[in-house]
Amino acid sequence: MRNILRAGLFLLLPFVLFQQAFAQHALPDEGEFTMALTGDSIITRRLSVYKEKEFLDLIEMIRSADAAFTNLEILFHDYEPYPMATSGGTWMRADPSLVNDVTWAGFDMVARANNHTGDYGVEGQRLTTMYVREAGLVQAGVGESLAEAREAKFLETPRVRVALISVASTFANHMRAGRSRDNVPARPGLNPIGYDKKHFLPKAELDSLRFIAQKLGLFRDQDGMPRGYNEKTQTSSEYSVKNLHLGTNPELKQL
């Protein structure tokens, strides 16, 4: 498929939660409601020019669904904004006209919260929002405030009403949306999701790790305890180590 469009069922991070709100009335005709759920769309070249049968069969699968979704991992602008100091791995950008190929492929809804949302700052986010809106796509996961970024966006179909919520767990810190307070304006950005992990170890195992950390010179506290070490209770034989994060591929972090 020339690696142009990757479609299929994927576990997405940013992941998307779909909520189907069925109307009180019966469906207009028999049959099931179908959704096409695809992975990342990083489109930097036209899709509509290719005529291979296999590719067009794939496009027809997307178009024939009652609702079709993709993770829009690209920004649309003409380099009006400058790139940020940090990105989601690289600075994603495409010609604004290519948003029309997303709709040509049959997509109705796009997730905007991902690790490339803020590659070109707030202006790049806003320009992409404008072009996506003008193309008629339902988009979720970004906004002028945290409240807006968290909003569900709705797709109306003859059969059901579909709500789209988009969140990201991998992003540069400057990309996250924020709340307003008093006379402080909200920060535009993406809808972030955070999580915390606690690891409980028997004392003997923790002492072994402590010995290794001492040999490696990793202790920083005055009492020789590693940073992030917390004793659960004075008499407990178990200990808790908070905020232990293992680095993985940003796209494949597991919650």
Backbone hydrogen bonds, N-H to C=O, Kabsch-Sander energy under -0.5 kcal/mol:
donor,donor_aa,acceptor,acceptor_aa,energy
4,I,1,M,-1.5
6,R,40,D,-0.6
7,A,5,L,-0.6
10,F,8,G,-0.7
12,L,10,F,-0.8
17,L,165,I,-1.9
18,F,16,V,-0.5
19,Q,163,A,-1.8
21,A,19,Q,-0.7
21,A,161,R,-2.8
22,F,20,Q,-0.8
23,A,159,R,-0.5
36,A,67,A,-2.6
37,L,35,M,-0.6
38,T,36,A,-0.6
38,T,69,F,-1.7
39,G,6,R,-0.7
41,S,71,N,-3.0
42,I,40,D,-0.7
43,I,41,S,-0.6
44,T,42,I,-0.7
50,Y,47,L,-1.5
56,L,52,E,-2.6
57,D,53,K,-2.5
58,L,54,E,-1.8
59,I,55,F,-2.2
60,E,56,L,-2.3
61,M,57,D,-1.7
62,I,58,L,-1.7
63,R,59,I,-2.7
64,S,60,E,-2.2
65,A,61,M,-0.6
65,A,62,I,-1.0
66,D,34,T,-1.0
67,A,34,T,-1.2
69,F,36,A,-3.3
70,T,109,M,-1.5
71,N,39,G,-1.9
72,L,70,T,-0.9
72,L,111,A,-1.5
73,E,41,S,-1.3
73,E,71,N,-1.3
77,H,75,L,-0.6
77,H,94,A,-1.5
84,M,119,D,-2.7
88,G,90,T,-0.8
92,M,90,T,-0.9
94,A,75,L,-2.4
98,L,95,D,-2.0
99,V,96,P,-1.5
100,N,97,S,-1.4
101,D,98,L,-1.1
102,V,98,L,-0.7
102,V,99,V,-0.7
103,T,99,V,-1.2
104,W,100,N,-2.1
105,A,101,D,-1.6
106,G,103,T,-1.4
107,F,102,V,-1.6
108,D,68,A,-2.4
109,M,68,A,-2.3
110,V,138,V,-2.8
111,A,70,T,-1.9
112,R,140,A,-2.8
113,A,140,A,-0.6
114,N,112,R,-0.9
117,T,114,N,-1.6
119,D,116,H,-1.6
121,G,118,G,-1.8
124,G,120,Y,-1.5
125,Q,121,G,-1.8
126,R,122,V,-2.7
127,L,123,E,-2.7
128,T,124,G,-1.9
129,T,125,Q,-2.3
130,M,126,R,-2.2
131,Y,127,L,-2.4
132,V,128,T,-2.7
133,R,129,T,-2.3
134,E,130,M,-2.5
135,A,131,Y,-1.4
136,G,133,R,-1.6
137,L,132,V,-1.8
138,V,108,D,-2.8
140,A,110,V,-1.4
141,G,149,A,-0.5
143,G,189,G,-1.8
146,L,178,G,-1.7
149,A,145,S,-2.4
150,R,146,L,-1.7
151,E,148,E,-1.1
153,K,164,L,-2.2
155,L,162,V,-3.0
156,E,154,F,-0.5
157,T,155,L,-0.5
157,T,160,V,-1.7
161,R,21,A,-1.3
162,V,155,L,-2.6
162,V,160,V,-0.5
163,A,19,Q,-2.8
164,L,153,K,-3.0
165,I,17,L,-1.5
167,V,15,F,-1.6
168,A,191,N,-2.2
175,M,172,A,-2.1
176,R,173,N,-1.1
177,A,190,L,-2.5
178,G,187,R,-2.3
181,R,184,V,-2.1
184,V,181,R,-3.6
189,G,143,G,-2.3
190,L,175,M,-2.8
191,N,141,G,-2.0
193,I,168,A,-2.2
199,H,241,V,-1.3
201,L,199,H,-0.5
201,L,239,Y,-1.3
203,K,237,S,-1.2
206,L,202,P,-2.2
207,D,203,K,-2.6
208,S,204,A,-1.6
209,L,205,E,-2.1
210,R,206,L,-2.4
211,F,207,D,-2.2
212,I,208,S,-2.1
213,A,209,L,-2.7
214,Q,210,R,-2.2
215,K,211,F,-2.0
216,L,212,I,-1.8
217,G,213,A,-0.5
217,G,214,Q,-1.0
218,L,213,A,-2.7
220,R,225,M,-0.8
221,D,225,M,-1.2
224,G,221,D,-1.5
229,Y,226,P,-1.9
230,N,240,S,-1.7
232,K,238,E,-0.6
239,Y,201,L,-1.3
240,S,230,N,-1.7
241,V,199,H,-1.6
242,K,228,G,-1.5
242,K,240,S,-0.6
243,N,197,K,-1.0
244,L,197,K,-0.6
245,H,243,N,-0.8
247,G,245,H,-0.5
252,L,249,N,-2.4
253,K,250,P,-0.6
